[in-house]
């Protein structure tokens, strides 16, 4: 008997390996997979400007990285407490304009460098609902009064058009992986959330049909149709639980990592776990021998960046020698 419907393996020639450089942008799934990739020592940069929810803001972030123009003071707003920018997450806001500009321009430079070096791009679309301020879609409302914004849902054609422009422009020559975030936007109401996700999913389907460099990973379908149970959600019943994120990562890895990466991944994870280990007695010979073994394992994996782990193991040996 079968008690659940598993998603079929992704049929694609897209592969991600340790030689690739990845830029992950968008909603929470992009951040979760980027965190997993980073922990496994892949070259990955996630959301330099902060989490982005709607496709137009994702496209605008990519355009800003491609142009690499500095943020100016005229672009900032001030709410009496913090200086902010409608295209940046609140984490970049600051009590002074100079500090805000410094944070934002550092982020934009990081985004420009990540875009320049990336050959794999993950775009996670969170919602088709957008908020417009003075005729421009914003990435973050920064708790401004609702009366300042107009709210509407993007059409499928709008999503397809803006992402096509980006994929054929700044992302040209890069393989792009689209996903729809499984995070439920309950503020839109369940019917509004369903219409939003349907818009994004149909747009992703059209893009994969039209553009050979674009693939789709079914994160949305895995959580809603494969796992399909509230126990796989966090306490807020909106975000995926850690168990669900781990399962999504397993499916992502088996579908998209190349043969070498899948072969090396257990060893990489073991070294990272060894570095997190806290011995009962860090000064005994057994622990020094343990650290020497880890350095030997690292030496057997050239091309993977274990600098923090190597430094930790060497420090242990030097202190105790």
Backbone as a ProteinNet text record, in pm:
[ID]
protein_1_A
[PRIMARY]
XXXXXXXXXXXXXXXXXXXXXXXXXXXXXXXXXXXXXXXXXXXXXXXXXXXXXXXXXXXXXXXXXXXXXXXXXXXXXXXXXXXXXXXXXXXXXXXXXXXXXXXXXXXXXXXXXXXXXXXXXXXXXXXXXXXXXXXXXXXXXXXXXXXXXXXXXXXXXXXXXXXXXXXXXXXXXXXXXXXXXXXXXXXXXXXXXXXXXXXXXXXXXXXXXXXXXXXXXXXXXXXXXXXXXXXXXXXXXXXXXXXXXXXXXXXXXXXXXXXXXXXXXXXXXXXXXXXXXXXXXXXXXXXXXXXXXXXXXXXXXXXXXXXXXXXXXXXXXXXXX
[TERTIARY]
84.2	0	87.5	40.6	110.9	28.9	96.8	27.8	67.1	149.7	187	227.4	221.5	256	390.5	492.1	624.8	640.2	712.1	738.8	841.3	816.6	911.1	1044.2	1156.1	1286.9	1288.9	1361.7	1370.7	1447.8	1386.7	1451.4	1519.6	1647.5	1722.1	1869.3	1939	2083.5	2157.7	2082.9	2146.1	2212.8	2339.6	2413.6	2489.8	2502.4	2576	2688.9	2810.1	2926.3	3014.6	3125.5	3213.6	3289.5	3287.6	3352.7	3259.3	3132.5	3034.5	3028.2	2981.8	2957	2808.4	2742.9	2597.5	2554.5	2455.3	2389.4	2244	2199.6	2063.3	1988.5	1875.8	1797.6	1650.8	1583.5	1440.7	1395.2	1289.5	1222.7	1298.9	1235.1	1306.3	1371.9	1310	1370.1	1509.4	1527.2	1659.8	1759.8	1716.7	1805.7	1835.2	1732	1752.6	1850.1	1830.1	1918.5	2058.1	2067.3	2198.4	2273	2201.6	2264.5	2316.2	2237.5	2279.9	2399.9	2396.9	2509.4	2635.3	2620.7	2735.8	2793.2	2706.3	2752.5	2827.5	2791	2858	2976.5	3014.3	3135.8	3126.7	3005.4	2990.6	3014.2	3047.1	3063.2	2924.3	2871.3	2734.2	2721.8	2647.2	2611.7	2460.4	2402.7	2256	2211.9	2111.5	2037.4	2123.8	2214.6	2298.1	2218.9	2099.2	2016.5	1911.2	1914.6	1813.2	1708.6	1620.8	1517.3	1427.1	1395.1	1309.4	1191.6	1071.4	952.8	889.7	886.8	814.4	910	867.3	956.8	1011.9	931.1	980	1094	1087.1	1195.6	1321.1	1302.8	1417.3	1484.5	1403.9	1458.9	1530.3	1472.1	1533.3	1667	1675.3	1801.9	1909.2	1874.1	1971	2016.1	1922	1959.7	2054.9	2029.7	2116.9	2256.6	2267.4	2399.4	2472.4	2397.2	2458.6	2508.6	2432	2473	2583.5	2582.1	2683.5	2694.7	2583.7	2584.6	2560.9	2632	2615.1	2478.6	2431.2	2308.5	2338.2	2246.1	2265	2171.3	2205.4	2124.7	1982.4	1966.9	1834.4	1739.2	1793.6	1710	1657.3	1712.2	1676.5	1552.1	1483.6	1375.4	1413.7	1347	1374.2	1242.1	1229.1	1101.7	1102.8	1205.8	1219.6	1310	1343.1	1428.8	1540.9	1504.5	1601.3	1594.3	1708.9	1716.8	1701.7	1617.6	1584.8	1580.9	1573.3	1562	1457.4	1365.8	1256.4	1302.3	1424.5	1473.7	1565	1580.9	1667.6	1588.3	1631.6	1571.7	1599.1	1516.8	1532.7	1664.6	1732.9	1862.9	1965.5	1942.3	2037.1	2003.2	1890.1	1854.1	1946.8	1959.8	2053.6	2009.9	2059.2	2021	2073.5	2182.2	2235.3	2234.7	2221.9	2220.7	2354.5	2463.9	2595.9	2612	2567.3	2579	2490.6	2369.5	2279.4	2340.3	2394	2455.4	2574.9	2652.9	2768.6	2725.1	2622.4	2573	2516.7	2437.1	2370.8	2469.1	2567.4	2664.7	2758.3	2788	2864	2785.1	2655.6	2569.1	2561	2545.2	2535.4	2665.5	2778.9	2907.6	2921.3	2876.4	2879.8	2790	2673.1	2583.2	2643	2709.1	2771.3	2880.1	2961.3	3067.8	3009.7	2906.1	2843.2	2780.4	2715.6	2655.7	2762.6	2873.4	2981.8	3040.1	3055.6	3124.2	3029.4	2900.3	2806.1	2785.8	2779.4	2735.3	2607.8	2561.6	2434.9	2358.1	2230.1	2147.1	2018	1986.3	1861.9	1770.1	1651.8	1554.2	1429.2	1396.9	1277.1	1171.4	1058.8	949.1	855.1	833.1	754.2	608.5	582.1	444.7	429.1	308.7	276.6	211.5	184	128	240.9	218.7	321.1	260.1	348.1	311.1	386	312.4	371.2	369.8	482.1	496.1	538.6	456.9	482.9	503.8	425.9	431	540.8	619.8	730.1	704.9	729.2	715.5	828.1	794.7	895.4	923.5	1046.1	1082.5	1044.8	1037.1	1008.3	936.5	828.1	749.7	804.1	894.9	959.6	858.9	747.2	645.3	587.5	595.5	532	380.8	302.1	155.3	102.1	4.8	-51	-107.2	-152	-211	-109.5	18.8	122.1	137.2	77.9	102.8	-27.8	-13	-122.5	-80	-176.6	-146.8	-219.7	-147.9	-211.2	-138.4	-201.6	-138.1	-85.8	38.9	97.9	25	24.6	-29.6	80.2	39.8	136.7	226.2	167.6	245.5	349.6	314.9	411	529.8	501.6	609.8	699.3	638.8	715.8	800.6	742.7	815	935	915.5	1026.5	1138.5	1103.2	1207	1275.8	1202.2	1264.8	1370.4	1336	1431.3	1559.8	1544.5	1661.5	1742	1672.2	1740.3	1815.4	1758.6	1824.9	1920.1	1918.3	2006.2	2120.2	2110.5	2220.7	2254.6	2157.4	2182.9	2218.5	2238	2271.5	2398.6	2397.5	2511.9	2516.1	2419.3	2414.1	2292.7	2306.1	2190.6	2107.4	1977.5	1887.2	1790.4	1779.1	1686.3	1575.6	1452.8	1337.3	1272.2	1226.2	1144	1033.1	924.2	817.6	823.9	829.2	842.9	722.5	745.8	634.2	581	643.4	596.6	459.7	366	228.4	217.9	166.4	148	4.4	-18.2	-153.6	-210.1	-122.5	-171.5	-254	-234.7	-313.2	-444.4	-465	-578.9	-548.9	-610	-581.9	-619.3	-735.4	-763.6	-662.5	-624.8	-526.7	-390.8	-351.3	-224.3	-226.5	-339.1	-350.5	-341.5	-408.1	-402	-260.5	-193.3	-55.6	37.8	31.6	119.7	88.9	-39.5	-75.8	-16.3	-18.9	41	189.7	259.9	404.1	435.8	355.7	383.1	361.2	255.2	229.6	337.2	381.3	489	617.2	649.2	769.6	758.7	639.8	620.2	643.9	591.4	610	757.9	826.6	968.2	1052.3	1023.2	1100.5	1071.2	951	917	983.1	996.7	1047.9	1200	1260.6	1403.6	1480.1	1567.5	1637.1	1733.8	1776.2	1870.4	1801.3	1668.5	1590.4	1533	1545.1	1485.5	1401.5	1318.9	1230.2	1250.1	1264.7	1271.7	1143.2	1074.6	939.5	936.3	1000.1	996.3	853.6	775.6	635.5	555.9	571.6	496.4	543.2	672.2	724.1	662	655.7	601.6	449.8	380.5	234.9	175	242.9	182.2	256	386.6	463.1	456.4	498.1	492.8	348.6	283.4	137.2	85.8	147.3	101.4	149.3	65.3	103.3	222.9	256.6	373.6	502.9	497.6	615.3	622.9	535.3	541.8	591.6	651.1	691	566	585.8	473.1	381.3	434	349.9	259.6	274.6	196.8	214.1	324.2	353.3	483.7	588.3	720.4	743.7	826.7	857.2	936.4	908.4	984.1	1123.3	1212	1349.8	1352.9	1263.7	1257.9	1221.7	1130.1	1091.8	1206.1	1278	1392.3	1498.7	1522.7	1620.5	1577.7	1447.5	1396.4	1408.6	1375.2	1390.2	1535.6	1627.1	1769.7	1809	1759.6	1790.5	1742.5	1619.9	1566.6	1642.3	1678.5	1757.9	1892.6	1959.6	2092.5	2088.4	1991.5	1985.7	1949.3	1875.1	1832.6	1935.6	2013	2090.6	2241.4	2288	2432.4	2494.9	2613.7	2678.5	2737.3	2784.6	2830	2942.1	3037.5	3150	3101.2	3010.3	2960.6	2886.5	2803.4	2731.8	2828.3	2936.6	3035.5	3112.2	3144.5	3225.8	3143.8	3014.7	2932	2938.9	2929.5	2937.9	3070	3179.8	3310.2	3319.2	3269.6	3269.2	3186.9	3068.4	2982.7	3047.3	3121.7	3188.8	3298.3	3372.5	3478.3	3417.9	3311.5	3244.3	3190.6	3133.4	3083.3	3197.7	3312.6	3429.1	3477.6	3472	3515	3421.1	3294.4	3197.3	3204.2	3278.5	3288.5	3363.2	3313.3	3378.7	3425.8	3556.9	3609.3	3598.5	3594	3593	3725.9	3835.1	3968.3	4046.2	4042.7	4107.1	4259.4	4318.7	4463.4	4527	4446.3	4509	4553.8	4636.3	4694.9	4589.2	4485.3	4380.2	4316	4294.1	4232.7	4330.7	4458.6	4557.2	4561.6	4555.6	4554.3	4428.3	4316.7	4190.7	4203.8	4264.3	4281.4	4375	4481.3	4573	4501.7	4413.7	4338.5	4246.1	4187.4	4098.8	4176.2	4297	4379.4	4419.1	4443	4472.8	4352	4233.9	4111	4091.6	4120.3	4107.4	4207.1	4329.7	4432.4	4393.3	4310.5	4267.1	4152.6	4104.7	3993.6	4036.2	4132.2	4177.9	4065.8	4068.2	3968.1	3845.1	3833.6	3720.8	3773.5	3706.7	3755.2	3721.5	3823.6	3808.4	3893	3910.7	4000.2	3964.1	3837.3	3807.5	3834.2	3797.6	3819.2	3967.9	4043.7	4188.5	4254.2	4215.7	4273.2	4242.6	4119.2	4080.9	4162.7	4177.1	4251.5	4400.2	4456.4	4598.2	4620.4	4527.5	4539.4	4537.5	4452.8	4446.2	4579.5	4640.1	4768.1	4878.7	4883.1	4988.7	4979.1	4857.7	4839.7	4882.3	4855.3	4879.3	5012.9	5092.6	5221.8	5330.3
-120.5	0	125.2	228.4	356	458	531	628.2	771.8	790	924.8	921.3	1037.1	1049.9	1119.7	1048.3	1106.5	1174.4	1285.8	1358.4	1280	1270.1	1201.3	1275.1	1202.3	1268.3	1371.4	1479.9	1588	1541.4	1555.4	1516.4	1638	1652.3	1766.5	1730	1800.5	1781.8	1886.5	1971.4	2069.9	1998.4	2029.1	1971.9	2081.2	2063.6	2156.4	2079.7	2132.5	2067.4	2166.7	2116.8	2202.2	2303.7	2287.5	2385.7	2499.5	2482.1	2584.8	2695.8	2812.6	2925.9	2959.4	2969.8	2976.7	3108.6	3171.7	3287.9	3248.5	3259	3221.7	3347.2	3372.4	3492.5	3457.1	3534.3	3518.3	3488	3407.9	3377.8	3271.4	3220.1	3139.5	3013.5	2948.7	2826.2	2852.8	2965.9	3000.8	3011.8	3073.7	3087	2952.2	2867.3	2736.8	2651.7	2645.5	2563.8	2624.8	2758.2	2822.4	2791.2	2792.1	2758.4	2614.4	2523.6	2383.4	2368.8	2438.5	2433.5	2491.7	2604.2	2665.7	2574.1	2511.1	2419	2300.5	2264.6	2154.1	2202.5	2331.7	2388.8	2416.6	2435.7	2481.2	2632.5	2682.6	2827.1	2886.6	2955.5	3006.9	3140.2	3230.5	3359	3368	3407.6	3416	3558.3	3601	3725	3838.9	3893.2	4002.7	4121.3	4146.7	4259.9	4218.6	4092.9	4041.8	3960.9	3894.8	3810	3894	3837.6	3902.9	3811.2	3866.4	3781.7	3777	3888.8	3890.8	3893.7	3846	3836.1	3969.5	4078.3	4206.9	4259.4	4234.9	4278.4	4193.5	4064.8	3979.7	4031.4	4062.5	4113.5	4246.1	4334	4463.6	4447.7	4353.3	4328.5	4284.8	4195.3	4148.1	4262.8	4347.6	4463.1	4555.1	4574.4	4662.4	4602.9	4470.7	4407.6	4420.1	4403.3	4411.7	4553	4655.5	4794.4	4835.7	4776.5	4802.9	4951.9	5023.7	5165	5181.6	5273.1	5289.5	5345.3	5307.7	5364.3	5508.3	5598.8	5738.5	5777.9	5885.9	5932.2	5967	6014	6052.8	5934.2	5813.5	5693	5648.5	5702.4	5657.3	5728.2	5661.6	5722	5726.6	5812.5	5823.4	5823.9	5733.2	5720.6	5787.4	5873	5937.2	5861	5738	5653.3	5590.8	5536.8	5467	5517.2	5514.1	5537.2	5402.1	5397	5270.2	5287.9	5175.4	5174	5070.3	5104.4	5014.3	4888.4	4885.9	4766.6	4680.4	4716.8	4642.1	4595.8	4483.8	4432.5	4528.5	4521	4606.6	4589.3	4476.4	4456.1	4558.9	4622.9	4720.8	4863	4882.3	5014.2	5052.5	5183.2	5228.9	5364.3	5401.6	5530.6	5651.3	5634.2	5745.2	5706.4	5808.6	5782.8	5725	5774.9	5726.3	5578.1	5538	5396.6	5309.8	5356.4	5281	5267.3	5376.2	5372.1	5277.6	5278.9	5189.3	5043.5	5009.5	4871.3	4830.9	4919.2	4886.6	4876.7	4965.1	4960.1	4841.1	4801.3	4676.9	4559.3	4558	4449.7	4450.1	4567	4575	4530.6	4566.3	4522.4	4370.8	4314.9	4168.9	4102.9	4162.2	4108.8	4116.4	4227.7	4243.8	4139.6	4114.5	4014.8	3874.4	3846.4	3714.1	3690.8	3794.2	3781.7	3761.1	3831.6	3820.2	3679.4	3616.8	3487.7	3368	3389.8	3276.7	3213.9	3081.4	3010.6	2931	2932	2871.5	2974	2992.5	3089.6	3020.7	3034.5	2980.5	3097.8	3099.9	3205.5	3143.1	3183.3	3132.1	3240.1	3214.3	3310.2	3286.2	3390.3	3372.8	3411.6	3523.3	3571.3	3652.7	3650.2	3734.5	3865.2	3877.8	4003.6	4104.4	4226.8	4330.7	4456.1	4535.2	4665.5	4772.1	4871.7	4979.3	5109.8	5181.6	5310.8	5411.8	5512.1	5610.3	5541.2	5436.4	5368.1	5265.2	5243	5146.5	5032	4909	4792.7	4793.8	4771	4771.1	4627.2	4605	4474.3	4462.6	4576.6	4577.1	4706.9	4697.6	4817	4892	4831.5	4895	4953.9	4885.2	4922.4	5060.9	5108.1	5235.1	5216	5323.9	5311.2	5250.4	5161.7	5091.7	5188.7	5305.6	5403	5455.7	5439.3	5486.3	5394.6	5274.2	5174.1	5134.3	5090.6	5021.2	4876.3	4785.6	4642.8	4577.9	4491.3	4420.5	4288	4200.2	4072.6	4078.7	4039	4035.1	3932.8	3956.8	3857.6	3759.5	3647.3	3549.9	3614.8	3693.2	3756.8	3853	3926.8	4018.7	3943.1	3833.1	3754.1	3696.4	3640.9	3581.4	3688	3804.4	3909.7	3959.7	3987.3	4043.8	3942.2	3815.4	3715.3	3678.1	3680.1	3655.6	3761.9	3887.3	3996.4	3975.7	3931.4	3911.5	3788.7	3680	3554.5	3569.6	3644.5	3665.2	3783.9	3860.7	3976	3948.8	4000.6	3982.8	3836.7	3745.2	3603.9	3522.1	3586.4	3514.3	3432.3	3307.7	3218.6	3145.2	3170.9	3103.7	3010.4	2894.5	2805.7	2856.5	2866.1	2921.3	2813.9	2801.4	2708.4	2787.7	2769.2	2835.6	2744.6	2803.6	2732	2825.3	2768.2	2844.9	2811.7	2914.2	2892.9	2819.4	2716.7	2649.1	2724.9	2837.7	2916.5	2976.4	2959.1	3006.9	3152.9	3238.8	3380.1	3399.3	3370	3371.7	3512.7	3614.8	3751.8	3783.3	3706.6	3723.8	3646	3570.6	3479.9	3353.9	3243.3	3118.4	3125.7	3182.5	3195.3	3284.8	3396	3485.9	3421	3343.3	3271.3	3168.2	3097	2995.6	3059.1	3173.6	3242.4	3290.5	3338.7	3385.7	3272.3	3161	3047.7	2991.6	2989.6	2940.9	3029.3	3160.9	3254.8	3226.6	3211.9	3187.1	3052.6	2951.7	2817.9	2812.8	2878.3	2879.4	2958.8	3070.4	3148.2	3065.3	2990.8	2905.8	2799.4	2743.7	2640.4	2698.3	2817.1	2880.9	2910	2959.1	2992.1	2868.5	2757.6	2636	2580.8	2603.6	2557.7	2643.3	2773.4	2866	2877.4	2864.8	2895.4	2769.6	2719.3	2593.5	2601.4	2722.8	2736.8	2742.3	2725	2736.2	2600.4	2564.9	2442.3	2478	2383.2	2404.5	2293.1	2332.2	2233.3	2241.1	2127.4	2129.6	2136.7	2237.5	2253.1	2271.2	2350.7	2376.4	2246.5	2165.3	2040.7	1936.8	1936.6	1838.6	1861.2	1987.2	2013.5	1996.7	2044.2	2041.6	1908	1833.3	1710.5	1582.7	1591.5	1473.7	1460.2	1561.6	1555.9	1573.9	1679.6	1696.3	1669.6	1734.4	1714.7	1832.9	1879.5	1996.1	1969.1	1843.7	1818.6	1859.6	1883.3	1927.2	2078.9	2147.5	2292.9	2332.7	2451.5	2507	2544	2591.1	2621.9	2729.1	2813.9	2918.4	2866.9	2738.4	2674.7	2746.1	2816.2	2892	2845.1	2838.2	2800.5	2650.1	2591.5	2449.1	2423.1	2310.2	2269.8	2223.1	2210.9	2168.4	2031	1942.4	1810.2	1820.7	1910.6	1930.8	1991.3	2088.5	2149.1	2043.7	1954.8	1848	1755.7	1726.5	1640.1	1710.5	1839	1915.8	1916.1	1929.7	1927.5	1791.7	1684.7	1550.9	1536.5	1581.9	1572.2	1663.4	1780.6	1874.5	1813.6	1755.9	1698.3	1581.1	1492	1374.7	1411.2	1520.3	1560	1645.2	1726.4	1831.4	1826.2	1763	1757.2	1660.7	1694.7	1605.4	1483.8	1386.8	1259.9	1282.1	1368.6	1394.3	1455.8	1553.2	1619.8	1521.7	1436.1	1337.5	1239.1	1207.5	1114.8	1179.3	1309.1	1377.1	1429	1448.3	1514.1	1447.9	1316.4	1257.1	1286.8	1286.4	1315.2	1461.7	1551.1	1693.5	1717.5	1658.7	1677.3	1620.2	1511	1451.6	1543.6	1609	1701.1	1823	1875.9	1991.2	1952.9	1834.3	1788.7	1769.7	1722.2	1703.2	1836.9	1941.7	2073.9	2129.5	2089.9	2136.3	2055.6	1944.1	1857.2	1927.6	1917.3	1975.7	1863.4	1839.8	1726.5	1750.7	1643	1654.1	1708.5	1664.9	1713.4	1750.6	1878.2	1917.9	1912.6	1887.1	1888.4	1748.8	1645.4	1512.6	1469.1	1367	1319.9	1265	1205.6	1149.9	1259.2	1377.1	1484.8	1540.4	1549	1594.3	1498.5	1370.4	1271.3	1286.1	1314.3	1336.4	1454.4	1564.2	1682.7	1654.3	1577.4	1542.2	1458.8	1369.8	1288.2	1375.1	1476.5	1564	1644.7	1688.2	1760.4	1669.4	1542.4	1447	1428.8	1423.7	1410.7	1533.7	1651.9	1775.5	1777.1	1732.9	1730.3	1638.9	1540.5	1446.4	1501.8	1624.3	1685.3	1822.1	1826.9	1956.1	2025	2156.7	2232.9	2268.1	2214.3	2247.4	2333.8	2443.6	2543.2	2502.9	2451.2	2415.6	2508.1	2633	2720.7	2733.1	2759.5	2770.9	2641.2	2528	2398.1	2367.5	2394.5	2369.3	2453	2580.7	2668.9	2617.8	2571.3	2519.7	2396.3	2302.5	2179.4	2208.1	2300.2	2334.5	2403.5	2490.7	2560.4	2461.2	2361.5	2259.7	2187.3	2152.9	2080.9	2169.9	2296.8	2387.2	2419.9	2443	2477.7	2362.2	2241.6	2126.3	2057.6	2111.5	2046.3	2097.8
0	0	0	-70.7	-73	5	94.1	177.4	143.4	40.8	-2.1	-148	-209.3	-349.8	-361.5	-401.4	-414.5	-549.5	-550.4	-673.6	-756.4	-883.8	-971.3	-973.1	-987.9	-996	-1108.5	-1083.3	-1180.2	-1303.3	-1420.1	-1544.9	-1605.8	-1583.6	-1633.8	-1645.5	-1733	-1743	-1659.1	-1588.4	-1500.7	-1384.1	-1360.7	-1249.4	-1176.3	-1046.7	-961	-894.8	-907.3	-848.7	-775.9	-723.7	-645.2	-730.1	-859.9	-947.2	-985.7	-959.8	-996.7	-892.7	-937.9	-848.8	-858.9	-743.6	-737.8	-674.8	-735.7	-677.3	-652.1	-526.5	-488.6	-445	-510.2	-482.2	-462.7	-376.6	-363.9	-223.5	-214.8	-89.5	-10.7	93.4	193.3	137.5	37.1	-15.3	-69.3	-138.4	-189.8	-74.8	35.7	151.4	215.6	230	292.3	210.8	78.8	-4.1	-10.6	-11.8	-10.8	118.2	231.6	359	358.1	302	294.6	201.9	89.4	-3.8	60.1	130.2	195.6	302.9	381.2	485	425.5	301.4	232.4	148.9	166.8	108	-41.4	-92.8	-230.4	-235	-353.3	-373.5	-395.5	-297.1	-308.8	-235.6	-295.2	-233.6	-233.6	-120.3	-112.5	-84.3	-151.8	-126.4	-70.9	-152.4	-101.5	-49.1	-105.4	-61.1	41.4	84.5	175.3	101.1	175.5	116.1	26.3	-90	-189.1	-216.9	-220.1	-228.7	-367.6	-437	-563.8	-683.8	-799.8	-916.2	-964	-955.4	-1003	-916	-785.7	-697.7	-717.7	-745.7	-778.2	-905	-1007.1	-1132.5	-1111.1	-1029.7	-1003.5	-930.9	-836.9	-767.4	-866	-957.6	-1056.5	-1146.5	-1187.7	-1269.5	-1193.7	-1064.3	-985.4	-970.8	-960.5	-952.7	-1086.7	-1195	-1328.1	-1355.5	-1314.5	-1335.7	-1239.6	-1120.2	-1017	-984.7	-991.2	-956.8	-807.2	-742.6	-597.7	-561.5	-446	-390	-348.5	-376.3	-340.4	-226.7	-161.4	-48	-90.6	-216	-264.6	-273.6	-278.8	-288	-151.8	-44.8	89.2	140.4	230.3	305.6	453	530	673.7	747.8	844.3	915.4	1053	1074.7	1204.6	1298.1	1259.1	1341.5	1258.5	1142.6	1058.4	914.4	846.6	703.3	633.5	530.6	466.6	314.6	245.5	98.2	63.6	-25.8	-58.4	-132.2	-182.6	-252.1	-165.7	-38.7	51.7	174.1	229.4	353.1	468.3	571.5	688.3	760.6	741.8	805.4	758.9	645.2	591.9	634.1	699.7	750.5	865.6	889.3	992.8	1046.5	1166.3	1226.1	1148.8	1072	993.1	845.6	759.8	615.6	569.8	625.5	583.2	615.1	733.1	770.4	682.4	653	565	426.2	372.3	239.6	237.6	344.6	350.4	347	425.5	427.8	291.5	233.3	107.2	-8.4	-9.9	-118.9	-106.2	16.6	33.9	-20.5	9.8	-38.1	-190.1	-249.1	-395.3	-461	-402.9	-457.5	-447.4	-333.5	-318.4	-421	-445.2	-546.7	-685.3	-717.1	-848.6	-870.7	-767.5	-779.9	-790.8	-713	-719.2	-856.2	-911.2	-1043.9	-1150.1	-1137.2	-1235.5	-1239.5	-1124.5	-1117.8	-1127.3	-1105	-1099.2	-1236.6	-1238.4	-1359.1	-1332.8	-1207.4	-1168.2	-1084.9	-1116	-1044.5	-1000.3	-872.1	-816.9	-785.9	-846.1	-821.8	-760.5	-639.1	-571.6	-565.2	-629	-635.4	-517.6	-436.5	-315.1	-329.1	-397	-409.1	-535.9	-591.6	-706.2	-662.8	-533.2	-482.2	-464.7	-509.4	-497.3	-435.9	-375.2	-320.4	-399.6	-444.8	-524.6	-446.5	-454.8	-388.2	-494.7	-518.4	-625.7	-759.8	-784.6	-913.9	-928.6	-823.2	-829.1	-731.1	-776.2	-688.7	-586.1	-461.3	-354.5	-310.4	-264.5	-211	-64.4	4.8	148.2	182	257.5	291.1	412.4	487.2	602.4	701.2	717.8	816.4	793.2	670.7	638.8	638.1	656.7	659	529.6	543.9	427.4	324.4	369.3	277.7	175.9	203.5	110.6	-10.8	-4.1	-107.9	-176.9	-299.4	-367.4	-385.7	-370.5	-372.4	-489.6	-562	-672.5	-694.8	-770.8	-804.3	-947.5	-964.8	-1097.9	-1184.1	-1314	-1406.2	-1446	-1500.4	-1550	-1655	-1745.6	-1852.1	-1796.4	-1689.8	-1629	-1570.3	-1501.5	-1442	-1550.9	-1654	-1763.3	-1832.7	-1858.2	-1929.5	-1850.4	-1720.5	-1642.6	-1622.8	-1602.5	-1582.6	-1713.9	-1823.9	-1954.2	-1983	-1954.9	-1977.2	-1897.1	-1773	-1687.2	-1731.2	-1761.8	-1797.6	-1929.5	-2022.6	-2150.8	-2149	-2039.4	-2025.6	-1927.9	-1804	-1707.7	-1676.6	-1691.9	-1660.8	-1785.1	-1897.1	-2019.8	-2000	-2046.8	-2032.1	-1900	-1810.9	-1681.2	-1680.5	-1617.4	-1600	-1483.5	-1505.4	-1405.2	-1357.4	-1225.8	-1164.6	-1096.8	-1142.4	-1081.6	-979.1	-870.8	-774.1	-727.1	-682.7	-617.5	-469.4	-387.2	-243.6	-186	-104	-36.9	83.8	118.7	233	201.4	292.8	272.3	315.9	227.7	259.6	308.4	436.3	490.1	500.2	497	497.5	374.2	268.4	146.3	152.6	260.7	268.5	189.1	227.2	155.8	7.4	-30	-173.5	-245.2	-180.5	-241.4	-254.9	-154.2	-160.1	-272.7	-287	-391.8	-530.5	-549.6	-678.8	-707.6	-603.1	-618.2	-659.1	-585.9	-618	-756.5	-793.9	-926.3	-1035.4	-1012.7	-1108.2	-1125.3	-1013.6	-1017.9	-1082.7	-1048.5	-1101.8	-1252.6	-1299.8	-1443.7	-1517.5	-1458.8	-1519.6	-1529	-1422.4	-1423.9	-1531.7	-1547.5	-1649.8	-1789.9	-1815.6	-1946.4	-1970.7	-1869.7	-1885	-1914.9	-1847.7	-1874.5	-2013.6	-2062.7	-2197.8	-2305.1	-2277.3	-2379.1	-2378.5	-2261.8	-2248.6	-2209.1	-2295.1	-2266.9	-2149.3	-2111.7	-2000.3	-1864.5	-1864.3	-1740.3	-1702.1	-1574.4	-1520.1	-1398.7	-1357.1	-1242.5	-1141	-1013.7	-905.4	-823.8	-802.6	-743.5	-591.2	-532.5	-386.9	-337.1	-408.7	-372	-368.9	-474.1	-483.9	-381.3	-352.1	-255.9	-118.5	-75	58.7	62	-42.7	-39.4	-81	-168.3	-219.9	-179	-161.7	-120	32.2	104.9	251.8	301.2	257.8	273.7	416.5	513.3	650.8	733.6	826.7	906.5	997.1	1020.9	1106	1036.1	905	831.8	821.9	895.2	905.3	1043.8	1051.5	1180.4	1259.8	1381.9	1469.5	1411.8	1322.9	1265.2	1153.2	1117.6	1010.3	876.2	861.5	740.1	676.3	758	707.6	723.4	636.9	652.5	780.3	842.7	960.9	919.4	1018	987.4	920.8	961.6	900.1	751.8	719.6	579.8	500.2	559.8	491.2	462.3	559.4	539	424.8	417.1	310.4	175.2	169.9	46.9	0.9	95.3	60.3	3.9	62.3	9.8	-134.1	-160.9	-296.2	-392.3	-345.4	-425.4	-460.1	-360.2	-382.1	-478.7	-462.7	-549.4	-692.6	-710.1	-844.3	-916.6	-841.4	-907.5	-884.5	-778	-758	-857.5	-905.4	-1000.3	-927.5	-1004.3	-946.2	-845.8	-879.5	-789.6	-659.4	-668.4	-548.2	-458.5	-517	-435.6	-370	-440.4	-384	-269	-283.6	-182.8	-65.3	-85.4	15.4	153.3	166.1	301.1	370.9	295.3	355.2	396.6	313.6	347.1	472.9	478.8	595.5	721.2	707.5	822.7	876.1	786.3	829.5	898.6	842.9	904.3	1043.4	1054.5	1184.4	1283.4	1234.1	1321.4	1376.5	1293.2	1338.7	1445.4	1441.3	1540.7	1670.2	1667.5	1785	1897.7	2019	2136.1	2227.9	2233.5	2311.3	2461.9	2537	2683.3	2731.8	2670.6	2710	2583.8	2543	2418.5	2422.8	2539.9	2550.7	2551.9	2540.2	2544.1	2405	2402.6	2277.3	2182.4	2237.6	2152	2067	2126	2049	1945.6	1980.4	1881.1	1763.1	1791.1	1682.7	1597.9	1664.1	1592.9	1496.9	1543.1	1459.4	1342.7	1366.8	1257.1	1151.6	1192.9	1096.4	1011.6	1073.9	997.9	893.6	929.3	832.2	716.2	744.6	636.9	545.6	604	522.9	434.9	491.4	414.4	298.9	324.7	220.1	105.2	132.7	28.6	-55.3	-21.9	-95.5	-149	-241.2	-294.1	-371.5	-366.3	-439.5	-358.5	-236.8	-149.1	-35.1	-8.2	87.1	230.9	299	440.8	527.8	489	563.9	711.9	747.3	891.2	967	906.5	972.6	985.5	878.5	882.6	991	999.3	1100.9	1240.9	1261.1	1392.7	1429.9	1335.3	1364.8	1387	1308.3	1325.8	1459.1	1495.9	1624.6	1739.5	1729.3	1834.6	1848.7	1735.9	1740	1795	1751.4	1794.2	1943	1990.2	2132.1	2221.3	2177.9	2262.3	2239.7	2145.8	2118.4	2213
[MASK]
+++++++++++++++++++++++++++++++++++++++++++++++++++++++++++++++++++++++++++++++++++++++++++++++++++++++++++++++++++++++++++++++++++++++++++++++++++++++++++++++++++++++++++++++++++++++++++++++++++++++++++++++++++++++++++++++++++++++++++++++++++++++++++++++++++++++++++++++++++++++++++++++++++++++++++++++++++++++++++++++++

